[in-house]
């Protein structure tokens, strides 16, 4: 074997073995990639120096500064009474639907995602508040937990989204703002699909709402939730209007959520160290993964692995429809045992050049990839939202798999629509003049 092939084998085998041994994914990638770099550059200081330089390069991105701020904003909102007010607003729109509390859960997850960017935080906050109410209405724990889990990932699709920021960093010259705007329709599509399934199931089980909102009560509830909803307008509107960047918008989100929590008197000064520590832990995991993946990207590039995979896929078929279907299957499989962040860091450099070769936009591919990996957050064995939802709903994973199957089917249909119909991801960015499309581009079907 030549040196490039040897390095690739060392890295791949190293990652597999260390993961089997129970190493954290970040440490596994970092150690294996550094070992492969030593094969290439020798077992001296050159390899370690290059690895250190690549680590710094991976972290040296202004866009990545948005992640700790959005994480902190989400944690403040989760502890600051904002979740309850968003649920109140969601219930106004959902109270007439079958299974109104489940429908409220879905809409609230979408709204909370639009202000926090975290699927796990949304599922934990909304599920924790609504679960006692759903028990009073006679909903089974499995039904309630399935609805909460299935709709949780909408918080990762609807902006702001930390995983989209990571993708933009890896993909290169991709606008975070364009990605944010591209996430609205796929995220709403996912939520509407969940609402349809939840409605049919509720009708079958007789979960019919008896709640009634008078105009006065509805207006009072909306007024109470308006300051929380304004966060969406302020952050996203400011980014679109060019008033501030996505990174600056994340800092504004922190200040605004702190202000609201102070007005609501729902966070004590003594709560802040715990909130800050939780935010630091989450941010450190993401940032460390970004750093070590930069070493892996260097090794992948040297070993020409992306080109090899590209050539192999193009030998199977040159039809974009078939290639995208293969990618979807691979990403869905990868998502079942790998968190979205490392998966984006590993597979973006491999798959992005392939889709760009037949004219697919990096924004369109980014939404396809993120949506794929969001499915993995609600599937065993390592789905973060699945575990959080089961814990909040007090159900076991084996109890929840069957109720989740109809949601999986609907979500996969939505994924295929987003994959093959560029309008769903490119429509809003195009209307806002955030992206341009080339000659021969078709909004209604990928060519």
C-alpha positions in Angstrom: 0.0 0.0 0.0 1.2 3.6 -0.7 1.4 6.1 2.1 -2.0 7.7 1.4 -3.8 4.4 1.5 -2.0 3.4 4.7 -2.9 6.6 6.4 -6.6 6.2 5.4 -6.7 2.6 6.7 -5.0 3.8 10.0 -7.6 6.5 10.5 -10.7 4.5 9.6 -9.6 1.4 11.6 -8.6 3.7 14.5 -12.0 5.4 14.6 -13.9 2.1 14.4 -11.8 0.4 17.1 -11.8 3.4 19.5 -15.6 3.7 19.2 -16.1 0.0 19.9 -13.9 0.5 23.0 -16.2 3.3 24.2 -14.1 6.4 23.4 -16.0 9.7 23.0 -16.5 10.5 19.3 -14.4 13.6 19.5 -11.4 11.9 21.1 -11.8 9.0 18.7 -11.7 11.2 15.6 -8.8 13.3 17.0 -6.6 10.5 18.1 -7.1 8.4 14.9 -6.6 11.4 12.6 -3.5 12.4 14.4 -2.1 8.9 14.1 -2.9 8.9 10.3 -1.1 12.3 10.1 2.0 10.7 11.8 2.0 8.0 9.1 2.1 10.7 6.4 4.5 13.2 8.1 6.5 10.9 10.3 6.5 10.3 14.0 8.1 13.6 14.9 7.1 17.1 15.8 6.0 18.0 12.3 2.9 15.8 12.6 2.0 17.1 16.0 2.6 20.7 14.9 0.4 20.3 11.8 -2.3 18.7 13.9 -2.3 21.6 16.3 -2.4 24.1 13.5 -5.4 22.3 11.9 -7.1 22.2 15.3 -6.7 26.0 15.6 -7.8 26.5 12.0 -11.0 24.5 12.7 -11.9 26.7 15.6 -10.9 30.0 14.0 -14.3 30.9 12.5 -16.4 33.9 13.3 -19.6 32.0 12.5 -18.8 29.4 15.2 -19.1 32.1 17.9 -22.9 32.0 17.3 -23.1 28.5 18.7 -22.3 29.2 22.4 -24.6 32.2 22.4 -27.5 30.3 20.8 -26.9 27.5 23.3 -26.9 29.9 26.2 -30.0 31.7 24.9 -31.8 28.3 24.6 -30.9 27.3 28.2 -32.0 30.7 29.5 -35.4 30.3 27.7 -35.8 26.8 29.0 -35.4 28.0 32.6 -37.0 31.5 32.2 -40.7 30.8 31.8 -40.6 31.5 28.0 -41.5 27.9 27.2 -44.9 28.1 29.1 -45.8 31.3 27.2 -45.0 29.7 23.8 -47.2 26.7 24.7 -50.0 29.2 25.5 -49.7 30.8 22.0 -49.5 27.3 20.3 -52.6 26.2 22.1 -54.6 29.0 20.6 -54.0 27.7 17.1 -54.3 24.0 18.0 -57.1 23.7 20.5 -59.7 22.9 17.9 -57.8 20.0 16.4 -58.1 16.4 17.4 -55.6 15.6 20.2 -55.3 19.4 20.8 -52.6 19.0 23.5 -50.5 16.9 21.2 -51.0 19.4 18.4 -50.0 22.1 20.8 -46.9 20.2 21.6 -45.9 20.1 17.9 -46.5 23.8 17.3 -44.8 24.7 20.5 -41.7 22.6 19.5 -41.6 24.5 16.3 -41.9 27.8 18.0 -39.3 26.9 20.7 -37.0 25.7 17.9 -37.4 29.1 16.2 -36.0 30.9 19.3 -33.5 28.3 20.7 -32.3 26.1 17.8 -32.2 23.0 20.0 -34.4 19.9 19.4 -33.5 18.3 22.7 -34.2 21.5 24.6 -37.6 21.9 22.8 -38.6 18.2 23.5 -37.5 18.5 27.2 -39.2 21.8 27.9 -42.5 21.2 26.0 -42.8 17.5 27.0 -42.2 18.3 30.7 -44.9 21.0 30.8 -47.5 19.2 28.7 -47.2 15.7 30.0 -49.3 16.2 33.2 -52.0 18.0 31.2 -52.1 15.2 28.6 -52.4 12.6 31.4 -55.5 14.5 32.7 -57.0 14.4 29.2 -56.5 10.6 29.1 -53.7 10.5 26.5 -51.6 7.3 26.7 -48.0 8.0 27.7 -46.8 6.3 24.4 -48.9 8.6 22.3 -47.8 11.8 24.1 -44.1 10.8 24.1 -44.2 9.8 20.4 -45.7 13.1 19.4 -43.1 15.0 21.4 -40.2 13.0 20.1 -41.3 13.1 16.5 -41.7 16.9 16.4 -38.6 17.7 18.5 -36.2 17.9 15.5 -38.2 20.8 14.0 -36.2 22.9 16.4 -33.0 21.9 14.5 -34.5 22.8 11.1 -36.3 26.1 11.8 -33.7 28.9 12.4 -31.6 29.6 14.3 -29.9 26.2 14.0 -26.5 25.3 15.4 -26.1 22.4 13.1 -26.5 24.7 10.1 -23.8 27.0 11.4 -21.5 23.9 11.6 -22.4 22.9 8.1 -21.7 26.4 6.7 -18.3 26.4 8.4 -17.3 23.1 6.8 -18.9 23.7 3.4 -16.9 27.0 2.9 -18.6 29.9 1.1 -22.1 29.2 2.2 -24.2 31.9 3.7 -25.5 31.1 7.2 -28.4 33.5 6.5 -29.3 31.6 3.3 -29.2 28.3 5.2 -31.4 29.8 8.0 -34.0 30.9 5.5 -33.9 27.6 3.7 -34.8 25.8 6.8 -38.2 27.3 7.3 -40.2 25.3 4.7 -38.6 21.9 5.5 -39.1 22.5 9.2 -42.7 23.5 8.9 -43.3 20.6 6.4 -41.9 18.2 9.1 -44.2 19.8 11.7 -47.3 19.6 9.5 -46.6 16.0 8.7 -46.5 15.2 12.5 -49.7 17.1 13.0 -51.5 15.0 10.4 -50.4 11.7 12.0 -51.2 13.0 15.5 -54.6 14.1 14.4 -55.5 10.8 12.7 -54.3 8.8 15.8 -56.2 11.2 18.2 -59.4 10.8 16.2 -59.0 7.0 16.3 -58.5 7.0 20.1 -61.2 9.6 20.8 -58.9 12.4 22.0 -61.3 15.2 21.1 -60.8 18.7 22.6 -63.5 20.2 24.8 -61.5 23.4 25.4 -62.9 26.7 24.1 -61.1 30.0 23.7 -63.1 33.3 24.0 -61.7 36.2 22.0 -60.7 37.9 25.3 -58.8 34.8 26.5 -57.1 34.3 23.2 -55.9 38.0 23.0 -54.7 37.9 26.6 -52.7 34.7 25.9 -51.2 36.1 22.7 -50.3 39.4 24.5 -48.6 37.3 27.3 -46.6 35.4 24.7 -45.9 38.3 22.3 -42.5 39.3 23.9 -41.3 35.7 23.5 -42.4 35.6 19.9 -40.8 38.9 19.2 -37.4 37.3 19.7 -37.9 35.5 16.4 -38.7 38.8 14.7 -35.8 40.6 16.3 -33.1 38.0 15.6 -34.1 36.8 12.1 -35.4 40.2 11.0 -32.1 41.8 12.1 -30.1 39.2 10.2 -32.1 39.6 7.1 -32.2 43.4 7.3 -28.4 43.5 7.5 -28.5 45.1 10.9 -26.3 42.4 12.4 -24.7 39.1 11.4 -25.9 35.7 12.6 -23.2 35.7 15.3 -24.2 39.2 16.5 -27.8 38.1 16.4 -27.0 35.2 18.8 -25.6 37.6 21.3 -28.7 39.7 21.0 -30.8 36.6 21.6 -29.0 36.1 24.9 -29.5 39.7 26.1 -33.2 39.6 25.1 -33.9 36.3 26.8 -32.1 37.5 29.9 -34.3 40.6 29.9 -37.5 38.6 29.5 -36.5 36.3 32.3 -35.8 39.2 34.5 -39.2 40.8 33.7 -40.9 37.4 34.3 -38.8 37.0 37.5 -38.4 33.3 36.6 -34.6 33.0 36.9 -32.7 33.7 40.1 -29.2 35.0 40.2 -28.2 31.7 41.9 -29.5 29.8 38.8 -27.0 31.5 36.4 -23.9 29.5 37.3 -25.7 26.2 36.5 -27.1 27.6 33.3 -23.7 28.9 32.2 -22.0 25.6 33.1 -24.6 23.6 31.1 -24.1 25.9 28.1 -20.3 25.6 28.4 -20.4 21.8 28.4 -22.7 21.7 25.3 -20.5 24.2 23.5 -17.3 22.5 24.4 -18.5 19.2 22.9 -19.5 20.9 19.6 -16.4 23.0 19.3 -14.0 20.2 20.1 -15.7 18.1 17.4 -15.2 20.9 14.9 -11.5 21.2 15.9 -10.6 17.5 15.5 -12.6 17.1 12.3 -10.3 19.7 10.7 -7.4 17.2 11.2 -9.6 14.5 9.7 -10.4 16.7 6.7 -6.7 17.2 6.1 -6.1 13.4 6.1 -9.1 12.8 3.9 -7.9 15.3 1.4 -4.4 13.9 1.4 -5.6 10.3 0.9 -8.1 11.5 -1.8 -10.9 9.6 -0.1 -13.6 12.1 -1.3 -12.5 11.6 -4.9 -12.4 7.8 -4.5 -16.0 7.8 -3.1 -17.1 10.2 -5.8 -15.7 8.0 -8.6 -17.2 4.9 -7.0 -20.7 6.4 -6.8 -20.5 7.8 -10.3 -19.6 4.3 -11.6 -22.7 3.0 -10.0 -24.8 5.6 -11.7 -24.5 9.1 -13.2 -28.2 9.8 -12.6 -28.5 12.6 -9.9 -31.8 11.0 -8.6 -30.1 7.7 -7.9 -27.0 9.3 -6.4 -29.1 11.4 -4.0 -31.1 8.3 -3.0 -27.9 6.5 -2.2 -26.7 9.5 -0.1 -30.0 9.6 1.7 -29.8 5.9 2.6 -26.2 6.3 3.8 -27.0 9.4 5.9 -30.1 7.9 7.4 -28.0 4.9 8.4 -25.2 7.0 9.8 -27.6 9.1 11.7 -28.8 6.1 13.7 -25.5 5.8 15.5 -23.8 9.2 15.1 -24.8 12.6 16.3 -25.5 15.2 13.6 -22.5 17.4 14.3 -19.7 14.8 13.7 -21.7 13.4 10.8 -21.9 16.8 9.1 -18.2 17.3 9.8 -17.2 14.0 8.3 -19.6 13.6 5.3 -19.8 17.2 4.0 -16.3 17.2 2.5 -17.1 13.8 0.9 -20.6 14.3 -0.5 -20.7 18.1 -1.3 -18.2 17.9 -4.3 -20.3 15.1 -5.8 -23.6 16.9 -5.7 -22.0 20.2 -6.9 -20.6 18.3 -9.9 -24.2 18.0 -11.2 -25.2 21.5 -10.2 -26.9 21.0 -6.9 -26.7 24.1 -4.6 -24.7 23.8 -1.4 -27.7 25.4 0.4 -30.1 22.7 -1.0 -27.7 19.9 -0.1 -27.1 21.4 3.4 -30.9 21.2 4.1 -31.0 17.6 2.7 -28.1 16.6 4.9 -29.4 18.3 8.1 -32.9 16.8 7.6 -31.4 13.3 7.2 -29.4 13.6 10.3 -32.3 15.1 12.3 -34.1 11.8 11.6 -31.2 10.0 13.5 -32.0 12.0 16.6 -35.3 10.2 17.0 -34.0 6.7 16.2 -32.2 4.1 18.4 -29.5 3.4 19.4 -28.1 6.9 20.1 -31.0 9.4 19.2 -30.6 12.3 21.7 -34.2 13.5 21.3 -35.5 9.9 21.5 -33.8 9.4 24.9 -34.8 12.8 26.2 -38.4 12.3 25.1 -38.6 8.9 26.7 -37.2 10.2 29.9 -39.6 13.1 30.0 -42.5 10.9 29.0 -41.5 8.2 31.5 -41.7 5.4 28.8 -39.2 2.8 27.6 -37.7 2.9 24.1 -39.3 -0.4 23.2 -42.7 1.0 24.1 -42.3 4.0 21.8 -40.9 2.4 18.6 -44.3 1.2 17.2 -46.1 4.5 17.8 -43.2 6.3 16.1 -43.4 4.3 12.9 -46.1 6.4 11.2 -44.1 9.6 12.0 -41.0 8.0 10.5 -42.9 7.3 7.3 -44.3 10.8 7.0 -40.9 12.4 7.8 -39.1 10.3 5.1 -41.8 11.4 2.6 -41.0 15.0 3.6 -37.3 14.3 3.3 -37.7 13.0 -0.3 -39.7 16.1 -1.2 -36.9 18.3 0.2 -34.3 16.2 -1.7 -35.9 16.2 -5.1 -37.9 19.4 -5.2 -35.5 22.4 -4.7 -38.3 24.8 -4.2 -38.8 23.6 -0.6 -35.3 24.7 0.4 -34.3 27.2 -2.2 -37.6 29.1 -2.6 -37.4 31.6 0.3 -33.6 32.3 -0.1 -34.2 32.9 -3.8 -37.1 35.3 -3.1 -34.9 37.2 -0.6 -32.0 37.4 -3.1 -29.8 35.3 -0.8 -28.9 32.7 -3.5 -28.7 32.7 -7.3 -29.6 29.8 -9.6 -27.9 28.8 -12.7 -29.2 28.2 -16.2 -31.1 25.0 -16.4 -32.1 25.0 -12.7 -35.5 23.6 -12.1 -37.3 24.6 -8.8 -39.8 21.7 -9.2 -37.5 18.7 -9.7 -33.8 18.0 -9.4 -32.4 17.4 -12.8 
